[in-house]
Amino acid sequence: MATSVKNVFREIDNGDTTVAAALTSLGEFDVSDFTYVSVSLKNVGTLTDQFEVAIRVHDDASYGVIHNAAGDFTTPTGIVIAASEDPLSIANGDTAVILFDVRGVHTMRLRAASSGADTTVTTHIGGN
């Protein structure tokens, strides 16, 4: 079940996730009542080297990956409005913030991977 991000503005602390070298889920978020969602990703440990945004348009749909390349964030396209830095390479101690336009999106799934040893990514998400 996806974590709900509903009401006028709500911030959800999805907590710390240990991220391995393989893509690891940072969470699935129901954004169906929102226009915009912001995501903060703080990394403590090994450099991240993969980041993926997948969406689905209704609760029974399969996820489709829509963003997973550096250019998707450094030159915003699709549902990405702006990003403070490339989430595919968040260094130890750095935080990437991404703003999304989620009109027409039911659920958003975020996944990341480290460049080697496990790292810890803290995810915060909010929207209106």
Backbone torsions as a table, in degrees:
resi	resn	phi	psi	omega
1	MET	NA	134.3	-179.3
2	ALA	-74.4	148.8	174.8
3	THR	-75.5	129.4	-177.1
4	SER	-79.1	138.7	176.9
5	VAL	-124.1	66.5	-172.5
6	LYS	-111.3	172.8	179.5
7	ASN	91.9	-172.8	-173.7
8	VAL	-61.2	-57.4	171.5
9	PHE	-147.1	132.8	-179.2
10	ARG	-144.9	135.9	175.0
11	GLU	-107.1	135.5	178.0
12	ILE	-118.6	127.8	174.3
13	ASP	-92.4	101.2	-179.9
14	ASN	-77.5	-3.6	174.3
15	GLY	81.1	-170.9	-178.8
16	ASP	-86.6	137.7	176.0
17	THR	-124.3	129.5	172.9
18	THR	-79.1	120.5	-175.4
19	VAL	-108.0	125.2	179.9
20	ALA	-94.7	-174.1	178.4
21	ALA	-70.7	-19.6	175.1
22	ALA	-94.1	154.3	179.4
23	LEU	-54.4	129.4	-176.8
24	THR	-125.1	135.4	-178.5
25	SER	-68.7	132.0	172.1
26	LEU	-97.9	-9.4	177.2
27	GLY	141.4	159.6	173.6
28	GLU	-119.5	129.2	-171.4
29	PHE	-126.0	126.4	175.1
30	ASP	-78.3	111.9	-178.3
31	VAL	-115.8	20.1	-172.7
32	SER	-64.5	-22.4	179.1
33	ASP	-98.5	12.8	-174.1
34	PHE	-117.9	155.3	172.5
35	THR	-98.4	-46.0	-178.5
36	TYR	-127.4	144.3	176.9
37	VAL	-134.7	136.0	174.3
38	SER	-113.2	143.5	-177.9
39	VAL	-127.6	132.5	175.1
40	SER	-114.8	129.1	-178.9
41	LEU	-124.9	110.2	177.9
42	LYS	-105.3	129.6	-178.2
43	ASN	-107.2	133.4	173.5
44	VAL	-129.0	105.4	-179.5
45	GLY	133.8	-140.2	-176.7
46	THR	-67.5	146.3	176.7
47	LEU	-53.7	136.0	172.2
48	THR	-78.1	148.4	177.6
49	ASP	-133.8	4.2	172.9
50	GLN	-144.8	143.8	173.7
51	PHE	-149.3	135.9	-174.3
52	GLU	-135.8	135.3	172.6
53	VAL	-116.0	123.5	176.8
54	ALA	-124.7	148.2	180.0
55	ILE	-131.2	162.3	168.7
56	ARG	-138.0	151.7	-172.1
57	VAL	-95.2	-11.4	171.2
58	HIS	-155.4	167.6	-171.6
59	ASP	-60.7	-28.8	-177.8
60	ASP	-95.2	-1.1	-177.0
61	ALA	-79.7	160.3	172.5
62	SER	-82.7	155.3	175.6
63	TYR	-74.5	144.4	172.0
64	GLY	-122.5	127.4	178.7
65	VAL	-74.7	124.6	-179.0
66	ILE	-115.4	-19.6	177.8
67	HIS	-141.1	125.6	176.2
68	ASN	-158.7	10.4	179.3
69	ALA	-117.9	151.2	-177.4
70	ALA	-53.6	-43.3	-178.7
71	GLY	-61.8	-23.4	178.6
72	ASP	-64.1	-24.7	-175.9
73	PHE	-109.3	-37.7	-179.0
74	THR	-76.9	-26.4	171.4
75	THR	-125.6	84.1	-170.7
76	PRO	-51.3	139.3	179.4
77	THR	-149.7	168.2	178.0
78	GLY	61.0	-130.2	-178.4
79	ILE	-86.4	-4.2	177.5
80	VAL	-81.6	122.2	178.0
81	ILE	-91.3	-45.9	-178.5
82	ALA	-159.0	157.2	176.4
83	ALA	-145.6	140.9	179.9
84	SER	-73.8	-28.3	177.0
85	GLU	-163.4	171.2	-178.9
86	ASP	-73.1	114.4	-179.1
87	PRO	-72.2	-5.5	175.8
88	LEU	-77.9	-10.6	-179.2
89	SER	-145.8	64.5	177.3
90	ILE	-85.6	117.2	-178.5
91	ALA	-75.7	165.0	177.3
92	ASN	-54.6	125.2	178.2
93	GLY	87.1	-8.1	-179.0
94	ASP	-89.5	159.7	178.1
95	THR	-129.0	130.4	173.4
96	ALA	-104.7	136.1	176.7
97	VAL	-120.2	131.2	-177.6
98	ILE	-128.5	135.4	176.7
99	LEU	-109.0	128.7	-177.8
100	PHE	-117.6	146.0	168.5
101	ASP	-99.7	108.8	-171.9
102	VAL	-107.5	22.4	176.0
103	ARG	-60.9	130.3	179.8
104	GLY	85.6	1.9	-179.6
105	VAL	-104.4	134.4	176.0
106	HIS	-88.4	-54.7	-176.1
107	THR	-134.8	141.0	177.5
108	MET	-118.4	131.9	177.5
109	ARG	-114.2	133.9	178.2
110	LEU	-115.5	134.0	176.2
111	ARG	-136.8	150.2	178.9
112	ALA	-142.4	163.7	175.9
113	ALA	-141.1	151.5	177.8
114	SER	-92.2	166.8	-179.6
115	SER	-83.6	1.4	180.0
116	GLY	178.1	-99.6	179.1
117	ALA	-66.0	157.8	178.6
118	ASP	-57.3	148.2	175.5
119	THR	-134.2	167.9	178.8
120	THR	-115.2	126.2	178.1
121	VAL	-117.1	125.3	175.9
122	THR	-99.0	125.1	-176.2
123	THR	-112.1	129.6	171.8
124	HIS	-123.5	140.3	179.0
125	ILE	-139.7	141.6	178.4
126	GLY	-151.1	163.3	-179.9
127	GLY	-169.9	176.5	174.5
128	ASN	-151.2	NA	NA
